[in-house]
Amino acid sequence: MPKLNENALVLDIGAGRGLWTMSLLKRGYRVLGIDYVESIVESVNKRIAEEGFTDRARFIVANALDIPFVDGGFDAVTDVGTFQHIKKHNWGTYVDETCRVLKDNGYYLNISLSRLTYSFLGFEPSKSPTGDFQKFGVHYYFFDDEEIHNIFDSKFRIIEQSHQKYESKSDPMDDVVLVFTLMRKK
C-alpha cells in the first residue's frame, strides 16, 4: 500500500477473516468493506467491535459488481483474493465499479492468484494456457501479469507489480504464488 493520508477512507472488497481490514485500521485508515456472504460480514463486524474500531470501520453485505457507494468516495480500494473468483464475462463490470468509487488518482491494490503457481488443489496453473479452474463449485482464475495489465488498462495505471509465494494450508502439495498489483486511477 502507498502511504495515504491519515483517516483516508479505504474500501475493502471481500472480508475473509478480516485480517487485512485490521491491518488497514491499525495503519490509521477508516475502512468500509463489502462481502456477499452475510455470515462473513457479521463475523468481521463482531471482530471490529471486539478490537474497538466501530467508529472507524464497518462491513455490509454487497456485491462487488454493484458497489452501493457514491462515485469518487474512496481514497483507495483493496481486494485480497476476490477478483480471482469473478468470471471473465464480469471483469469489465468489476473494473468499472472499482474505478467509479475511487477518487481521482485513487489507489487500487489487487492481490490475486498468479499463473506462476505450480500447484493448487490439484491444478497446475503454470502449465495451463487459460488459468481458469473450478473445484467444489468455486471458480478460480490464475492471472499472468499481461492479463492484469490488459484487464485494468482502460481505467488504471500499474505502479508496481510483484509476486510472492503463499503458504497455503488447503493441500500439502500446494505451491501457490500471489500477484500483488498496485494501480492508480487514470
C-alpha positions as CSV (number, residue, x, y, z in Angstrom):
1,M,0.0,0.0,0.0
2,P,1.2,3.5,-0.7
3,K,1.3,5.9,2.2
4,L,-2.2,7.5,2.4
5,N,-3.3,10.5,4.4
6,E,-4.3,9.7,8.0
7,N,-8.0,9.0,8.1
8,A,-8.1,8.0,4.4
9,L,-11.2,6.1,3.5
10,V,-10.5,2.6,2.1
11,L,-13.0,0.2,0.5
12,D,-12.1,-3.4,1.2
13,I,-13.7,-5.8,-1.2
14,G,-14.2,-9.3,0.3
15,A,-13.7,-9.6,4.1
16,G,-12.5,-13.1,4.6
17,R,-11.5,-13.3,8.3
18,G,-10.9,-9.6,8.5
19,L,-7.1,-9.8,8.7
20,W,-6.5,-7.2,6.0
21,T,-9.2,-4.9,7.4
22,M,-7.5,-5.0,10.8
23,S,-4.1,-4.2,9.2
24,L,-5.6,-1.1,7.5
25,L,-7.3,0.1,10.7
26,K,-4.0,-0.2,12.6
27,R,-2.4,2.0,10.0
28,G,-4.9,4.7,10.9
29,Y,-7.2,4.4,7.9
30,R,-11.0,4.2,8.0
31,V,-12.5,1.2,6.3
32,L,-15.8,0.3,4.7
33,G,-16.0,-3.2,3.5
34,I,-18.2,-5.4,1.4
35,D,-18.8,-9.1,1.1
36,Y,-21.7,-11.1,-0.4
37,V,-21.8,-13.6,2.5
38,E,-23.8,-12.4,5.4
39,S,-22.2,-14.6,8.0
40,I,-18.7,-13.3,7.0
41,V,-19.9,-9.7,7.3
42,E,-21.4,-10.5,10.7
43,S,-18.1,-12.1,11.8
44,V,-15.9,-9.2,10.7
45,N,-18.2,-6.6,12.2
46,K,-18.0,-8.6,15.5
47,R,-14.2,-8.6,15.3
48,I,-14.2,-4.8,14.5
49,A,-16.2,-4.2,17.7
50,E,-14.0,-6.5,19.8
51,E,-10.9,-4.6,18.6
52,G,-12.6,-1.3,19.4
53,F,-12.8,0.1,15.9
54,T,-16.5,0.5,15.5
55,D,-16.0,4.3,15.0
56,R,-13.6,3.6,12.1
57,A,-14.9,0.6,10.2
58,R,-18.0,-1.3,9.1
59,F,-18.8,-4.1,6.7
60,I,-22.0,-4.6,4.8
61,V,-23.5,-7.3,2.6
62,A,-23.0,-6.2,-1.0
63,N,-21.9,-7.3,-4.5
64,A,-18.5,-6.2,-6.0
65,L,-20.3,-5.9,-9.3
66,D,-22.7,-3.3,-8.0
67,I,-20.9,-1.4,-5.2
68,P,-23.5,0.5,-3.1
69,F,-21.4,3.6,-2.5
70,V,-21.2,7.1,-4.2
71,D,-18.9,7.9,-7.0
72,G,-15.4,9.0,-6.0
73,G,-15.8,8.4,-2.3
74,F,-12.7,6.4,-1.5
75,D,-9.0,7.2,-1.3
76,A,-8.2,3.6,-2.0
77,V,-9.8,0.2,-2.8
78,T,-8.3,-3.1,-1.9
79,D,-9.1,-6.6,-3.0
80,V,-7.3,-9.5,-1.4
81,G,-8.4,-12.7,-3.2
82,T,-11.8,-11.7,-4.5
83,F,-11.2,-10.8,-8.1
84,Q,-9.7,-14.3,-8.8
85,H,-13.2,-15.7,-8.2
86,I,-15.0,-13.4,-10.6
87,K,-15.8,-14.9,-14.0
88,K,-14.4,-13.4,-17.2
89,H,-17.7,-12.0,-18.5
90,N,-17.9,-9.8,-15.4
91,W,-14.4,-8.4,-15.4
92,G,-15.3,-5.2,-17.2
93,T,-18.1,-4.5,-14.7
94,Y,-15.8,-5.1,-11.8
95,V,-13.2,-2.7,-13.2
96,D,-15.8,-0.1,-13.9
97,E,-17.3,-0.3,-10.4
98,T,-13.9,-0.3,-8.7
99,C,-12.9,2.8,-10.7
100,R,-16.2,4.5,-10.2
101,V,-16.0,4.5,-6.3
102,L,-12.4,5.8,-6.3
103,K,-11.4,9.4,-6.1
104,D,-9.4,10.9,-8.9
105,N,-5.8,9.5,-8.7
106,G,-7.0,7.0,-6.0
107,Y,-5.2,3.8,-5.5
108,Y,-6.3,0.2,-6.1
109,L,-4.4,-2.8,-4.7
110,N,-5.3,-6.2,-6.1
111,I,-3.9,-9.4,-4.7
112,S,-4.8,-12.5,-6.8
113,L,-3.7,-15.9,-7.7
114,S,-0.7,-15.9,-10.1
115,R,-0.3,-18.2,-13.1
116,L,3.2,-18.8,-11.7
117,T,1.5,-21.1,-9.2
118,Y,2.9,-24.6,-9.7
119,S,0.1,-26.5,-7.9
120,F,-3.2,-25.6,-6.1
121,L,-5.9,-28.1,-5.2
122,G,-4.6,-30.5,-7.8
123,F,-4.5,-27.8,-10.6
124,E,-1.3,-27.0,-12.3
125,P,-1.8,-23.3,-13.3
126,S,1.7,-22.7,-14.5
127,K,1.1,-25.3,-17.2
128,S,-2.4,-24.0,-18.2
129,P,-3.0,-21.9,-21.3
130,T,-6.1,-20.3,-19.7
131,G,-5.6,-20.1,-15.9
132,D,-9.4,-20.9,-15.5
133,F,-10.3,-23.7,-13.0
134,Q,-13.3,-24.8,-10.9
135,K,-13.4,-27.1,-7.9
136,F,-16.2,-27.8,-5.4
137,G,-18.4,-25.3,-7.2
138,V,-15.8,-22.5,-6.7
139,H,-14.3,-20.6,-9.7
140,Y,-10.6,-19.8,-9.5
141,Y,-8.6,-17.8,-12.0
142,F,-4.8,-17.6,-12.0
143,F,-3.6,-14.4,-13.7
144,D,-0.4,-13.6,-15.6
145,D,1.0,-10.1,-15.5
146,E,0.0,-9.2,-19.0
147,E,-3.7,-10.2,-18.4
148,I,-3.9,-8.0,-15.3
149,H,-2.5,-5.1,-17.4
150,N,-5.0,-5.7,-20.2
151,I,-8.0,-6.1,-17.9
152,F,-7.3,-2.9,-15.9
153,D,-5.5,-0.7,-18.5
154,S,-8.6,1.3,-19.6
155,K,-9.1,2.8,-16.1
156,F,-5.9,2.3,-14.2
157,R,-2.1,2.7,-14.5
158,I,0.0,0.0,-12.9
159,I,2.5,1.5,-10.5
160,E,4.1,-1.7,-9.2
161,Q,3.7,-5.5,-9.6
162,S,5.3,-8.2,-7.7
163,H,4.9,-11.9,-6.8
164,Q,5.1,-13.7,-3.5
165,K,4.9,-17.3,-2.6
166,Y,1.9,-18.0,-0.3
167,E,2.0,-20.8,2.3
168,S,-1.4,-22.4,1.6
169,K,-2.9,-24.7,4.2
170,S,-5.5,-26.2,1.8
171,D,-3.4,-29.0,0.5
172,P,0.2,-30.1,1.5
173,M,1.1,-30.3,-2.2
174,D,0.1,-26.7,-2.9
175,D,2.8,-24.3,-4.2
176,V,0.9,-21.0,-4.6
177,V,2.2,-17.7,-5.9
178,L,0.2,-14.5,-5.5
179,V,0.5,-11.5,-7.8
180,F,0.4,-8.1,-6.0
181,T,-0.6,-5.2,-8.3
182,L,-0.7,-1.6,-7.1
183,M,-2.6,0.7,-9.5
184,R,-3.7,4.3,-9.7
185,K,-6.9,5.6,-11.3
186,K,-6.2,7.4,-14.6
